[in-house]
Amino acid sequence: MIDLDQVRAEAQTSIAAAASLEALEALRVSLLGKKGSISLLMKSLGDMGPEERKAAGQQLNLVKDAVAAALDGRKADLERAALEERLARERIDVTLPARPEAEGRIHPIAQVMDEMTAIFAQMGFSVAEGPDIEDDFHNFTALNIPLEHPARQMHDTFYFGARDDGSRHLLRTHTSPVQIRTMLASKPPIRIIAPGRTYRCDSDMTHTPMFHQIEGLVIDKATHMGHLKGCLMEFVTTFFEVEEVPVRFRPSFFPFTEPSAEVDIGCSRQGGELKIGKGSGWLEIGGSGMVHPNVLKACGLDPDEYQGFAFGMGVERMAMLKYGIPDLRTFFESDLRWLKHYGFLPLDVPTLSGGLTR
Ligand code: PHE
């Protein structure tokens, strides 16, 4: 007769020593599996006489239950240990500060266009767009600049090669063609801004062949120049984040506006430092005027029914004035040190409620 106590003790020892769930499973099979040692002992009961079988059977069942319990217990221990090990391994410290500051920067041009858009959006303007490659009609003719008009020479236009019909496409010289596209595509009341790239064949200290403008257009039945001035005054104080900025209209000429005015804002220059706001100096920031009746007509609008104003500002110039960037050409040099200095953090999206600049 085999010593069942010893069988149990040995089984319990090796179960306690099982180091992994796999090892424990192998052990279970070797003890309680179909051909396991304890199962074989159970089978051997069949060879015994009734009395002996009864006693041995009870004993063996106790051993079997004890071994099964030991297996379950060890399994639970190993599983708990595995979970704890995993929890320790995958631990994250949520109190750590965020990753190091992002390397990338938003270019001042993009930032300023976003700031301007946020301000005009607040005033009820929506953003309109047009293509950089324009045709003569949208860039000139519909803007009351007919062929042979001297204003065409002023624009230093980049032209593409002639097409079969003799017409030539061009790189838009201003964002004003978006006025035309908007008036042709929608009915008044119209209240849009159009920020975007513009091109002129000009390159020196203060000109780059590609630059940015933001156009504004308001058309309805009763809009007048007072609205234009009020709109620009509101824009300028919000943009420069100062209490008061004087705005001055200087008579000027644009073929597509009548009357036309150049827009100046007040500034002071003291000790070589330029400050936007009250002062004795003036700075030009763009052109403006009441939309010319011929432009309305070219877009199918009756000038006796509708009128409105338009303005155009240089984005680089606004960025230079606001952020004290001295040299226009540096905008386009892709110098990473410059961008790191003048650029903006990607998550600091300008909003009027959160602050234009933080
Ligand atoms: N398009 C003009 C320019 O580029 C600016 C402007 C826009 C003037 C709208 C008046 C009205 O110089």
Residues whose N, C-alpha, C, O or C-beta is under 5 A from the ligand:
A	BS01	LIG	T173 H174 S176 F254 T257 G287 S288 G289 A310 F311 G312
